[in-house]
Amino acid sequence: MFVGDSLSLNQWQSLTCMLHVALPHAKYSSVRTGGLSTFTFPAYGAKVMFSRNAFLVDIVSTNHGAALMLDSIEGGNLWKGIDVLVFNTWHWWLHRGRQQPWNFIQVGKATYRDMDRLVAYEKALSTWAKWVESNVDPAKTKVFFQGVSPDHMNGSDWREPNAKNCEGQKEPFFNKRGNYKYPAGPHPAQLVVEKVIGAMSKPVHLLDVTTLSQLRKDGHPSVYGHGGHRDLDCSHWCLAGVPDTWNQLLYAALLKSYLKPAS
């Protein structure tokens, strides 16, 4: 099960396509019920699911509006008993105005009109980490975190200040110094992810997709996304494309996790 926002959907769609290509004649079904999408291979007893949950923590309706509860994960009941969980959250933490789906933030009994979004993000990830520590049996469930998927809305990030965004980008970034360091440096949200996961006692495998995805300024739908030239998408990824590489990393990690070396 993939749990997260539309970047998790991106990876889920990629994996279902890759599996279908590997088994082109196998019967399958694809069903969506509310926020849960399920792709099934009946003959293999296998399901690949996507649960839309943009923040991982809860958003609760109150008399004062929608509260983003940084210390509550009631939605976690859906994740119990799954063989492989792949979590992700970041994309929605920077949304403001009409795109922001909450009215205030709550931690315990304290409420805030807003707070530093990286601080809020770390509090929410810490709540998610506590959920994993309390509810996951590593012998039965493998836990992954996708990492932070970067956008390409500022050409200065890749030393091309005349490029306002990803529109017209046809090649990946290549560092002329011969290394793969991205000029903008590490993504600040990724540093938070690494900090939280590094403090956990239960095993969580970080797919660490950030740097390899930063290099792919050419990989977005751009003006060919959801609105044509009326809109621009430099956040999500074309398929086939970058999320296929994320799934190759997931596949390699699963093989390493499940296959024991020959004696």
VOLOFI-153097 format. One line per field, with one value per residue (C-alpha): residue in one letter; residue number from 1; z, x, y. Coordinates in Angstrom, 2 decimals. Each point is the difference from the previous one (the first is absolute). Layout:
BEGIN
resn <- (a_...);
resi <- (NUM_...);
c3 <- (Z_...);
c1 <- (X_...);
c2 <- (Y_...);
END
This chain:
BEGIN
resn <- (m_f_v_g_d_s_l_s_l_n_q_w_q_s_l_t_c_m_l_h_v_a_l_p_h_a_k_y_s_s_v_r_t_g_g_l_s_t_f_t_f_p_a_y_g_a_k_v_m_f_s_r_n_a_f_l_v_d_i_v_s_t_n_h_g_a_a_l_m_l_d_s_i_e_g_g_n_l_w_k_g_i_d_v_l_v_f_n_t_w_h_w_w_l_h_r_g_r_q_q_p_w_n_f_i_q_v_g_k_a_t_y_r_d_m_d_r_l_v_a_y_e_k_a_l_s_t_w_a_k_w_v_e_s_n_v_d_p_a_k_t_k_v_f_f_q_g_v_s_p_d_h_m_n_g_s_d_w_r_e_p_n_a_k_n_c_e_g_q_k_e_p_f_f_n_k_r_g_n_y_k_y_p_a_g_p_h_p_a_q_l_v_v_e_k_v_i_g_a_m_s_k_p_v_h_l_l_d_v_t_t_l_s_q_l_r_k_d_g_h_p_s_v_y_g_h_g_g_h_r_d_l_d_c_s_h_w_c_l_a_g_v_p_d_t_w_n_q_l_l_y_a_a_l_l_k_s_y_l_k_p_a_s);
resi <- (1_2_3_4_5_6_7_8_9_10_11_12_13_14_15_16_17_18_19_20_21_22_23_24_25_26_27_28_29_30_31_32_33_34_35_36_37_38_39_40_41_42_43_44_45_46_47_48_49_50_51_52_53_54_55_56_57_58_59_60_61_62_63_64_65_66_67_68_69_70_71_72_73_74_75_76_77_78_79_80_81_82_83_84_85_86_87_88_89_90_91_92_93_94_95_96_97_98_99_100_101_102_103_104_105_106_107_108_109_110_111_112_113_114_115_116_117_118_119_120_121_122_123_124_125_126_127_128_129_130_131_132_133_134_135_136_137_138_139_140_141_142_143_144_145_146_147_148_149_150_151_152_153_154_155_156_157_158_159_160_161_162_163_164_165_166_167_168_169_170_171_172_173_174_175_176_177_178_179_180_181_182_183_184_185_186_187_188_189_190_191_192_193_194_195_196_197_198_199_200_201_202_203_204_205_206_207_208_209_210_211_212_213_214_215_216_217_218_219_220_221_222_223_224_225_226_227_228_229_230_231_232_233_234_235_236_237_238_239_240_241_242_243_244_245_246_247_248_249_250_251_252_253_254_255_256_257_258_259_260_261_262_263);
c3 <- (0.00_-0.97_2.50_-0.82_-2.45_-3.80_-0.15_1.61_-2.68_-2.58_1.38_0.36_-3.64_-1.09_1.88_-1.27_-3.56_0.50_1.45_-2.86_-2.53_1.83_-0.04_-3.12_-0.20_3.69_0.96_2.23_1.51_1.01_2.43_1.81_3.11_1.57_0.62_-0.46_-3.39_-0.36_-2.91_0.28_-1.73_1.11_-1.23_2.17_3.05_-0.26_0.56_-0.50_1.77_0.24_2.96_-0.51_3.18_-0.71_3.54_1.64_3.18_0.37_-1.16_2.24_-0.45_3.01_0.78_-0.85_-3.32_-1.11_2.40_-1.11_2.97_0.15_2.79_-1.25_-2.49_0.07_-3.68_0.94_0.61_-3.78_-0.12_2.48_-1.33_-3.33_-1.20_-1.45_0.85_-2.03_1.63_-1.34_0.94_-0.81_-3.11_1.86_2.93_-1.94_-1.35_1.17_-0.64_-1.85_-0.53_3.75_1.25_3.68_1.95_2.99_1.54_3.25_2.25_3.12_1.28_-1.50_-3.24_-2.49_-2.95_-1.74_0.74_-1.85_-2.45_0.49_3.75_-0.54_-2.44_2.54_2.71_-2.36_-1.07_3.65_0.58_-3.00_1.37_3.35_-1.85_-1.80_3.24_1.75_-2.78_-2.43_0.43_-2.18_-0.41_-1.79_-1.52_-1.94_0.32_-2.58_-0.29_-3.52_0.88_-1.21_-3.66_-1.16_-2.34_-2.60_0.28_0.25_-2.63_2.42_1.83_-2.94_-1.01_-2.77_1.38_-3.29_0.32_2.21_0.30_-1.75_-3.23_-3.03_1.92_-2.23_1.84_3.58_2.01_-0.40_2.25_-2.16_2.92_-0.66_3.14_0.72_2.59_-0.58_0.17_2.36_2.48_2.18_0.18_3.49_0.37_-0.84_2.88_2.32_-1.35_0.57_3.55_0.99_-1.59_1.44_3.51_-0.42_1.50_-2.45_-3.48_-2.65_-3.43_-1.51_-3.79_-0.10_-3.37_0.51_-1.56_-3.04_-0.61_0.44_-3.02_-2.18_-0.71_-3.36_1.47_0.78_-2.04_-0.20_-2.25_-1.13_3.47_1.40_-1.64_-3.21_-0.43_2.52_2.78_0.73_1.85_1.17_3.05_-1.30_-2.41_-3.48_-0.34_-1.16_1.86_3.31_2.28_-1.90_1.47_3.46_-0.49_-1.13_3.34_1.79_-1.89_0.89_3.66_0.10_-1.56_2.55_2.78_-1.00_-1.73_2.24_-1.41_-1.07_2.59);
c1 <- (0.00_1.21_-1.18_0.37_-0.84_-0.04_3.74_-0.84_-2.70_2.72_2.08_-3.01_-1.01_3.58_0.18_-3.35_1.08_3.35_-1.70_-2.49_2.86_1.70_-3.25_-1.82_-2.38_-0.88_-3.52_-0.21_-2.52_0.30_-2.57_-0.26_-2.14_0.17_3.65_1.18_1.07_0.70_1.73_-0.34_1.54_-2.47_2.14_2.90_-2.01_1.71_-1.37_1.74_-1.92_0.15_-1.57_-0.25_1.18_1.84_1.22_0.05_-1.30_-3.71_-2.08_-3.07_-3.11_-0.77_-2.36_2.88_0.89_2.32_2.84_3.29_0.73_3.77_-0.17_-2.85_-0.09_-3.42_0.37_2.72_-2.57_-0.13_3.74_0.01_0.66_1.49_3.09_1.82_-0.70_1.50_-0.65_0.42_-0.98_1.33_-1.68_-3.02_1.90_0.82_-3.50_-1.63_-3.19_-2.72_2.24_0.53_-2.52_0.15_-0.81_2.30_2.57_-0.53_2.52_-1.59_-2.29_2.11_-1.18_1.94_-1.20_3.20_3.61_3.27_-0.93_3.24_-0.60_-3.56_1.29_2.49_-2.69_-2.27_2.77_0.86_-3.65_0.19_3.25_-1.69_-2.83_2.50_1.84_-3.26_-1.87_2.43_1.48_3.15_-0.28_-3.34_0.10_2.75_-0.11_1.40_-0.01_0.07_1.98_-0.66_-0.85_1.36_-1.66_1.75_-1.61_3.18_2.75_2.53_-0.11_1.86_2.06_-2.36_-1.50_-1.69_-2.14_-2.97_-1.04_0.13_-1.65_2.16_2.52_1.20_3.00_0.86_2.29_3.64_2.62_2.96_2.29_-0.69_-2.00_-3.71_-0.32_-3.07_0.77_-2.89_1.38_-1.93_-3.76_-0.87_-2.98_2.21_2.29_-3.02_-0.96_3.52_0.05_-3.32_0.71_3.53_-1.42_-2.37_0.62_-2.22_1.54_-1.24_1.66_0.35_-0.17_1.84_-1.34_0.73_3.42_-0.51_-3.34_1.50_2.18_-3.07_-1.21_-1.14_-2.28_-3.21_-3.23_0.64_-2.62_-1.17_-1.38_-3.45_-0.80_1.94_1.58_-2.48_1.79_3.46_0.98_3.61_-0.76_-1.34_1.83_-0.62_-0.59_1.96_2.61_1.65_-2.39_1.00_3.49_-1.52_-1.66_3.25_1.45_-3.06_0.36_3.69_-0.72_-2.79_2.25_2.70_-2.59_-1.75_2.63_2.49_3.47_0.62_1.86);
c2 <- (0.00_3.47_2.62_3.66_2.76_0.21_-0.79_-3.35_-0.35_0.68_-2.88_-2.32_0.61_-0.65_-3.30_-1.29_0.76_-1.73_-3.07_-0.12_0.16_-2.89_-2.03_1.24_-2.97_-0.24_1.00_3.04_2.38_3.63_1.42_3.31_0.37_3.43_0.80_-3.61_-1.34_-3.74_-1.74_-3.80_-3.03_-2.73_-2.91_1.16_1.06_3.37_3.49_3.32_2.75_3.77_1.81_3.76_1.71_3.23_0.75_-3.48_1.68_0.80_2.94_0.30_2.14_2.23_2.88_2.34_-1.63_-2.78_-0.79_-1.53_-2.30_-0.41_-2.58_-2.22_-2.89_-1.62_-0.87_-2.47_-2.73_-0.53_-0.74_-2.87_-3.51_1.16_-1.90_3.02_3.65_2.86_3.39_3.50_3.55_3.47_1.45_1.43_1.49_3.16_0.66_3.20_1.94_-1.87_-3.03_-0.43_-2.60_1.02_3.17_-0.39_-2.34_-1.88_-1.78_-1.42_2.75_2.79_1.60_2.10_2.05_-1.14_-0.90_-0.55_-2.73_-1.94_0.00_-1.24_-2.61_-1.34_-0.20_-1.95_-2.38_-0.60_-0.99_-2.34_-1.48_-0.68_-1.76_-2.25_-0.77_-0.96_-1.82_-1.66_-3.47_0.02_-3.78_0.46_3.49_1.77_3.79_2.41_3.78_1.37_3.10_3.54_0.42_3.39_2.47_2.13_3.43_2.07_-0.22_1.48_-3.33_-1.57_3.10_1.11_3.25_0.85_-3.14_0.87_-3.64_-3.38_1.15_-0.76_-2.11_-2.84_-1.44_-0.98_2.22_-0.93_1.47_1.07_-0.80_-3.67_-0.77_-0.27_2.76_2.14_3.74_0.78_-2.53_-2.44_0.46_1.37_-2.36_-2.98_0.94_-0.14_-3.44_-1.31_1.42_-1.61_-3.40_0.00_0.22_-2.96_-3.44_-1.93_-0.47_2.44_-0.04_3.47_-0.27_3.34_1.15_3.69_0.60_-2.25_1.75_3.49_-0.73_-0.70_3.53_-1.39_-2.69_1.93_0.29_3.78_1.66_-3.43_-0.76_0.61_3.33_0.31_3.44_1.41_-1.85_-1.34_-3.17_-0.08_-2.16_-3.30_-2.31_-1.37_-3.74_-1.84_2.02_0.82_-1.98_-3.16_0.49_0.41_-3.37_-1.60_1.10_-1.40_-3.30_-0.29_0.74_-2.59_-2.64_0.73_-0.17_-3.23_-2.09_-1.74_-0.72_-3.58_-2.07);
END
